Amino acid sequence: MVEKVNLSPINPHALRHTHAVMLLESGVDVKTVGDRLGHTKINMTADVYLHVSGKQEEGNWRDI
């Protein structure tokens, strides 16, 4: 299907990453996103995903 519509292939990890960033950019809190991704520590979510978005202010997750 990807070839039929002339798109670049995307792997499941990239979809997971995109999903997480979109949630954060839409205002979902870091803890909720981390829980959804199965992270046991909020730092993991913050370290991996918060820097990706220019819309996120690093440090907000510490207030949770």
PEPE-V908683 format. One record per residue. RES is the residue in one letter. SS is DSSP state (h for helix, s for strand, l for the rest). BURIAL is I if it has 16 or more other ideal C-beta (glycine too) atoms within 10 Angstrom, else O. Layout:
RES/SS/BURIAL  RES/SS/BURIAL
//
This chain:
M/l/O  V/l/O  E/l/O  K/l/O  V/l/O  N/l/O  L/l/O  S/l/O  P/l/O  I/l/O  N/l/O  P/h/O  H/h/O  A/h/O  L/h/O  R/h/O  H/h/O  T/h/O  H/h/O  A/h/I  V/h/I  M/h/O  L/h/I  L/h/I  E/h/O  S/l/O  G/l/O  V/l/O  D/l/I  V/h/I  K/h/O  T/h/O  V/h/I  G/h/I  D/h/O  R/h/O  L/h/I  G/l/O  H/l/I  T/l/O  K/l/O  I/h/I  N/h/O  M/h/O  T/h/I  A/h/I  D/h/O  V/h/O  Y/h/I  L/h/I  H/h/O  V/h/O  S/l/O  G/l/O  K/l/O  Q/l/I  E/l/O  E/l/O  G/l/O  N/h/O  W/h/I  R/h/O  D/h/O  I/l/O
//
